[in-house]
Amino acid sequence: MTETPDQSDTSNGPSRRLGRPFWFLWSGMSLSNLGDGVALIALPWVTSQLYPDPLAVSAVAAAGRLPWLVFSLPVGVMLDRVSRLTVLQLANYTRIGLWALIAVLLLTGHATLPVLVVVAFTMGATEVLFDTGAEAYLPTVVHRDGLATGYGHLRASEIVAGDFAGRPIGGALLGFGMAVPFAVTALSTSVIAGLLAYLRRVAPSDRPDRTGTVERSHVLADLAAGLGMVWRERVLRTLAEASVLISVLFGGMLGIQVLYAQVVLGTDAFALAVLLTVSAGGAVVGSQLAGRVLVGARVAPGLLGCLVCFAASTAGLGFTGHYWLAVVLFAVAAGAVAFFNVGVLALRQDATPEEFRGRVGSVFRLLQWGLSAVGMLLGGAAAQVAEAYWDESTALRLPFLVAGVAYGAYLLLFGFRLYRDTARHHGQTQRPTDERSD
C-alpha cells in the first residue's frame, strides 16, 4: 500500500510541520481563489454592461452558484472513488480554456447572454470540483497532526486571495477593458497546472483503495443515508431549515448586488470592488468572532443574535442610498452570515457521527451554497417584476427589504425553536473536550 503522510517518517521535524507538497497545493488553491475573486466581480460587471437588466445579471450570478446545488452530493461521493489530484488537474485545465474562451468572445463581440450563462455555470462546476477536491486531497500531503493547521491556511487563502485580492484586482483590470481580467486569469491559472504536475511527481499516490468498504453500487444508498441523518436529528433539521432561508435570502441580495451598487449607490467598478472587499472583511470578522462567542451556553443566544443582525442590516440596505452606510451594512450582513455558518459547522460536527460527517457536510454545502442560486434567480425576477410598478432604484431595493422582513418573521415565529434545539443539544452533549471530534 502506498505510504501516506499519516504513516510517513516525521523525523525531520514535528508532525505538525507542513512540507513542500502542502505549500504547492496551497499555492495552487490561492491562485485558484484569486481567479474566483476576479470572476466574481468581472463576470457580473460585464453582464451588466452588455445586458443591463436585473434578470440577466442575476441569471449569470445564479448560474455560477447552481453547480453547488447540482453537484455537491455526487462530487462528495466521487472524490472517495477516484484520484483527487486527477480531479484537480482536469478542473484546472477546463478553467484555463474557459477563461481564454470568454476573453476571445468579448474581444470579438460574440459574448451573448446564453454564452455568459454557460461560462458561469461551467466555472461554478469547476469550482465545486477544485475546492472540494483540494480539501479532500489535503490528508494526502499533510500528516494528521497538521490537518487543522493545513485547513486553516486553505481557508485563509480562500478569503485573502479571493476576496481581499481578487475583487480589487478584477475591478482594476476592468478599467483596461472587459476582456483583460479573463485573459490575465487564464495566464495565472496556467501556473496552477505546473504546481499540480509537481505534486503528481513528489506527493504520495492518492489512488483509492479498491479493496475498501466503498462500493459503486451503494452511491444512492450513501446519499440517502446522509439526507436521512439530517432529517432525523432534531438539531440538524432545525439548522438546515435556518440555513435554507438565509441562503435563499442572501442569494437574492447577491444576485442583484452589482446593479444595486450601480443604480442605487452610483458606484463604478473600483467602488464596487471596495464594497465587496469590505464585505469580505466583515465575513472574516464574523467567522473569527464566532470562535470566541459560540462557546458553551452562549451558542444558542449567539446564533439568535447574529440572525437579528442579519435581518436588521438587510432591511437597512433596502432603505439607504448612501454608499458608505451601505458598505457598513453589507459588511454586517456578510459577518452575520459567516458567524452563523461557523456556528452551524460546529454544531453539526458535534451532532453527527463520524461515519456520516462527509455526507452530512455535503448536504449542508448544498443548502448553504447551492440554494443561493435559487435565491439569486428569485431576487432578479422580483426586481424585474417590480420595475413594472416602481422606478428602477426602488425595484432593486425590494429583495433587500424582503430579506429583512422575511428573516424578522422567521425569528418571531421560529426563533424560540432554534434557541431551544441548539440549547438542548448543548445540554445533552456536556462531556470532556478530548472526547469530541474536531
N, C-alpha and C positions, 0 to 999 in steps of 0.2 A: 504494500500500500504506500502511496506517495506520502512523503513527510509533509506535515503542515506546521505552521508556526506554533500550534499548541504542543507539538511534540519535539520541536527543534531545540538545538542546543542554545542556551541563553548565557553562556559563559562570558560572552563579550560585553555584557552589561546587564542591568536589571531587566526583568521580563517585561516591564512596562515601557522600555525604550522602543521607539518607533524607528524601524530600519529604513534603508533606502527604498525598497519597493513601496512602502507606505507613502513616502513623500512623492514618488512618481504618481501613485494613484491620487493623492491629494492635489497634486499639480493639475492632473487631468480633470478632476472634479472642479477645481477652481476656474479653469479656463472654460469648462462647460457651463458653469453657473454664470460666468461673465457674459457668455453668449446669450444665455437665457435672459439676463438683465437687459442687454441691448435690445433683444427682440421684444421684451415686454413693453418697451416704450416705442420702438421703431415701427413695429407692425401695426399697432392701433393708430399711431400717428399718420402713417402712410395711408391707411384705410380712410381715416377722417378727411384727409386731403383729397383723395380720389373719389370717395363716396360719402359726403358729409351728411349722413342721416343716422339717427340712433340705432336703428335696427341693423344696418350694415356694420357699424362699428362693434356692436355687441355680438353680432354673429361671428365675426372674426375672433373676438376675445373668447367667446364660448367654445369655438372650435378648438382653441388651444388647450382648454381645460377638459373638454369632453373625453379625451382618451383616459383620463383618470377615472371616469365613470365606467368606461367600456372595458379597459384593460387591467385595472388594478388587481382584481381577483385572479384572473388567469395568469398574469405575469408572475404573481407570487408563487403559484404552483409550478410554472415553467422553470423558474430560477432554481428550483430544487431538483431539476431533471436534466439540465444541460450545463455546459461550461459557462459560467457567469462572465468570464473575461471575453469569450467569443460574443456574447450578447452585447457587451460594452463596445467592442470593436465594430460590430455591424451597425449599432445605433449611431456611432460616431461617423462612419463612412456615409450613412444616409444624411446626417446633418450637413456634412461638407457639401454634398451635391445639392441639397435644398437651398442652403444659403447662396451658393453660386447661381442657382437657377433663378431665384427671386431677384437677385441683383441684375441679371441679364434681362429678365422680363420688365423690370422697372426702367432700365435704360432704353429698351426698345418699344416701350409703351404698350406692352401686352399683359400687364398685371391687372386682369379683370377681377371682379369680386369673387366669383367661384374659385379662381386660382388662389386668391389670398386665403379663402376659407380652407381649401385643400392643404395649402402650405402650413397654415396654423395647426390644423388637425394632425398632420404628419409630424410636425415639430413637437407637438404635445405627446404623440405616441413615442417618439424617440426619447423625450424627457422621462416618461414613465419607465422605459427600459433602462436608460442610463442611470438615473438617480436610484431607482430601486435595486438595479443590478450592482451598483457600486457599494451600496450599504450591505448587500448580501455577500459581496466578494471580500469585504474587509477582513473577516476572520482568516482568510487565506494568507494574508500578508502581515497580520498583526497577532502577536501572542494574546491569549485570552485575558491576561492581566492588563493588557494595554488597550482593550476594546473600548472602554469608557472614554479614555483619552482620545483614541482614534475617532470615535463617533463625534466627540466634542469638536475636534478640528474640522471634520467634514461639515458639521452644522454651521460652524463659524464661517467657513469659506462660502457656504451657500448664501449667507446673509451679506457678508462683506463684499464678495465678488459679484453676486447677482444684484443686490440692492444698492449698496453704497457706491460701488464702482461701475457696474454695468449700466445702470439707468442714466447717470450723468454723462457717461461716455456716449451712450446711444443718443441722448439729446444733443450733445455737442456735434456728433458725426452727422446728424440730420441737417445741420447748418451747411454742410458741404454738398448735400444732395440726397435724395431719398434712397438711392441705391448704395451709397457709401457704407452705412452701418452693416449691411448684409455682406458686402464684398470683404470688408475688414474682418468680420466674424468668420467668414469662410476660411480666411488665411489662418486666423488664430485656432480654429477648430482642427486644421490640418496638423498643428503641433501636437494635439492630443493623440493623433494616430501614432506618432513616433513614441510618445510616452507609453501607450498601451502595448506597442510592439516590444518595447524594452521589458515591460512586465511579463510578456509572454516568454521571454528568454530567461529571466532571473527568478521569477516567483514560482513557488510550488504549483503543481498542476491542480486545477480545481475541477477536473472531470468528476461527475457524480459517481458514487459507488453503486453500481447496478445490482449489487447483492443486498442492498439496504432494504428497509421496510416500505419505501415509497414505490408504489406500483402505478403504472399509467392508467389502469382500469379504475382506479379509485379517485380520480380527479374530481368528478362531480360529487362523490360522497364526501371528500375532504372539504369542498366548498360549502356543501350543505351543513356539515358539522360546525364550521366556523360561524355561519349565519345563525344556526340554532343556538350556539353558545351565547351570542349577543342577545337573542330573544329571551332565553330562559333566565339569565342573570338579571335581576331587577335593576341593579345599579348600572350595568352595561346598557340595558334597554333605555333607561332614563337619560343617560349621557348621549346615546345615539340619537334620541329624539331632539335633544337640545342642539346637538351637532348639525343635524339636518337643517333646522331652522336658521341657525347662524350662518351656515354655509350658503344656503339659498339667498338669504337677505344680503349678506356681504358680497356675494357674487353679483347680485343685481346692481349694487353700487359700483363694483369694479368694472362691469361691462360697459358703463357709460362714463366712466371716470374721465377719460380723455375729453369727450365733448363737454362734460360738466366744467372741467377746468378751462376749456377754450371759451365757452359761451357765458357761463355764469361768473367765472373768476377772471376771464380775459387774459389767459396765460399764453406764452409762446412755448416752444419745445423745451427750452432750458428751464423756464419757470416750472413747467410740468415735471421735469426731472428732479428739481429741488423738492417739489411737493412729494413725489414718490420716495425720494431718499429720506426725507424727514419721517415719512410714514414708516419706512423700514426701521428707522431709529426707534420709533415708538414700539414696533414689534420686538426689537431687541430688548428694550427696557421692560416691556411686559413679560417676555419669557424669562428674563433674569429675576424680575420681581416675584414671579410665581414660585420660583425655587425657594425664596425666603419666606413668603407669606403662606403658601399652601403646606403647612406643617401641622400635624396633629389635629386638634379640634377646629383649627382655622380653615380647614379645607372647604367645608360647606358654605360658611359665610363669605369666604374669599371668592368662590365661583359665582355666588349670587351677586356679590358686589361688582365683579367685572362685567357681568351681563347688564347691570344697571348703567354702568359707564358706557357700554356699547349702545344701549338704547338711547341714552341722552346725547351722545356725540353724533350719532347718525341723524337723529331728529334735528340737531343743531345745524348740520350740513344742509338740511332741507330749507332752512330759513336764511342762512347767511349768504352774502355775496362778497364778503371781504376775504381777500386772498390769504393773509397771514392767519386770520382766525380759522379759515378752512384748513390750512396746513396743520394747525394745532389739533383741530377736531379729527382730521384724518389720522394723525399720529395716535390720538387717544383711542379711536376705533380699532386701528391696527394693533395697538398694545393690548386692548381688551380681548381681541380675538386670539392673539398669541398667548396671553395669560390663560385663557380658557382652554386652548389646545394643550398646553403643558399640563394643566390640571387633569384634563381628560386622559392624557397619556399615562400619567402617574396612577390614576385610579384604575384604569383598565388593565395596566400591567399587574397591579396588585390583585385585581379581581379575577384574572384569567389564569387558568392552569398552564404550566409550561408548554405542554404539548399542543395547546391551542393558540399560543401567542402570535405566531406568524399569520394564521388565518384571521384571527380577530383583528390584528393590526391592519390587514388588507381591507377588511370590512370598514374600519374607521377611516382609512385613507380614501376609500371610495366615497364615503359620506362627506368627508371634510374637503376633498379636492374635486371629486367627480361631480357632485351635485351643485357645486358652484357654477358649472357650465349651464345647468338649468336656470339658475338664478340670473346669470348674465343675459340669457335669451329673454327671460321674463322682464328683466329691467329694461332692456332695449325696446321690447314690444310695448311695455307700459308707457314709456316716454314717447314712442311713436304715436300711439293712440291719443295720448294727452295733448299732442301738438294740434290735433283737430279742434280742441276746445280752448286751449290756452296758448300763450306765446311760448317760444322755444325755451327760454330761460326757466319759466315755471314748470314746463313739462319735464325738463331734466332734473328738477329738484324732487319730483314725485317719488322715484324709487328710494331716495334717502328718507323722506317723510314716512313712507310706508314701512321701511325697515324699523325706524324708531317706534312707530305706533304698534307694529306687529310684535316686536320683542317686548315692549311695555305690556301689551296684553298677555303675552306668554308668561311674563313674570307674575302678573296679577292672578292668572288662572292656575298656573302650574309651578310657580316658583317655590311654593311650600313643598311640593313633591320632590323637586330637585334637591332642596335643602335636606329633607327627611331621608331620602335614599342615600345620598352621599354621607350624611352624618351617621346613619345606621350602619353603612358599610365600614366606616372608620371604627365605630364602636365594636363591631364584630371581628375586626382583624388586629386587635391590640396584641402584639407579640414582639419578641426581641428583634431588633433590626437585622441581625445577622441571619435570621431565618427567612427573610424576604428576598425575593429575586429582584435584581435591578430591572 
